[in-house]
Amino acid sequence: MMNILERIDELRKARGWSVNNLAMEAMLTQSTVNNLYSRKSEPKLSTLRAICGAFGITLSEFFAEEDGEGGTCAELHRRIDRMTPARREALLAFLDSMR
């Protein structure tokens, strides 16, 4: 069973975000995010949706286990996250052209 706070931490640290950065990106109050950690509680669904939105992933992507190929999907997500917005747009345009 997945530990939700550990998964949030994994995604947050992969982006180099502090807990406060996560709160800002998710448009949540700092106390909401801090309380998750201090109480070691699972977030409400609405809070988790906001956090996933900040990470640019869906709830299903949040809960998906890494693939058996050494985490290639996770690596792809990390690389895309490090792209500039212009490069991300170019990648999406390229992928759309392949449909």
N, C-alpha and C positions, 0 to 999 in steps of 0.2 A: 504494500500500500504506500502511496506517495505521501511524503510529508510536504504539505503545501507551502509552509514557510521556508523550508529548505529549497524548494523549487523557485520561489520568489527570489530568495537570496542568490541562487545560482544565476538567474537571469539578470538580476540587478548588478551583481559583481561583474558579469560578462560585459556589461555596458560601462563599467567604471562609475556607477552611480552610488551615491550615498543614500541612506534611507530618506533624507530630506529631498534629494533629487527625485527619487521615486514618487514621493508625495506630490511634488510640483508637476512632474510629467503626467501623473495620473489624475491631476486636479482634485486631489484629496487633501484634507487637512493633515498637517504633520502629526497632530495628536492621534488621528485615526490610524496612520501607519505605525507610529511609535507604539500605540497600544497593542497592535498585533504582535509585535516583538516582545514587549514587556509582559504581556499576559500569555504569550505563546499560544494564542488562540487562532483558529481558522477564520479567515475573513468571511463576511457575508457575501452572497453571490454578487450583489451590486458593486461591492468593493473589489472583488476579484475581477469582475468585468472591466472596471476602470483601470486596474493594474495591468491586465492583459492588453487593453487599449494603449496604454503607455508603452508597453513592450512591442506593440505592433503585431500581436498574435491573437488568435482566437482562443476560446476556452478549450476547444478540442486540441489545439496545438500545445496549450499549456499542460494538459494532462497526458499527452502522447509520450510514450516511452521512446527513448532514443532507439534508432534503428540498429540492427545487428551488424552494420558495416562500419563499426568504429565511430558512430556518431556523425556520419556525413551530412545528414539533414541539419543537425545542430551546428556543424561547422559552416554550412551554407548560410544559415541564419546569422551567425556571427559575422561572416564576411559582408553580407548585405547590410547589417546594422552599422558597419564601419564605413559604408559608402557615403559619399556626399549626396545630397538630395538630387542633384543633376544626374549623377551616375545611376542612382536608383531609378529615376524616371527613364533614362535611356535603356536600362535593363528591362524594365516593364514594357517599354515600347517594342523592344526586340522580341520578348516573349510573346507579346500580343501578335506580332507579325508571323509567328510560327503556327498560329491556330489554323 
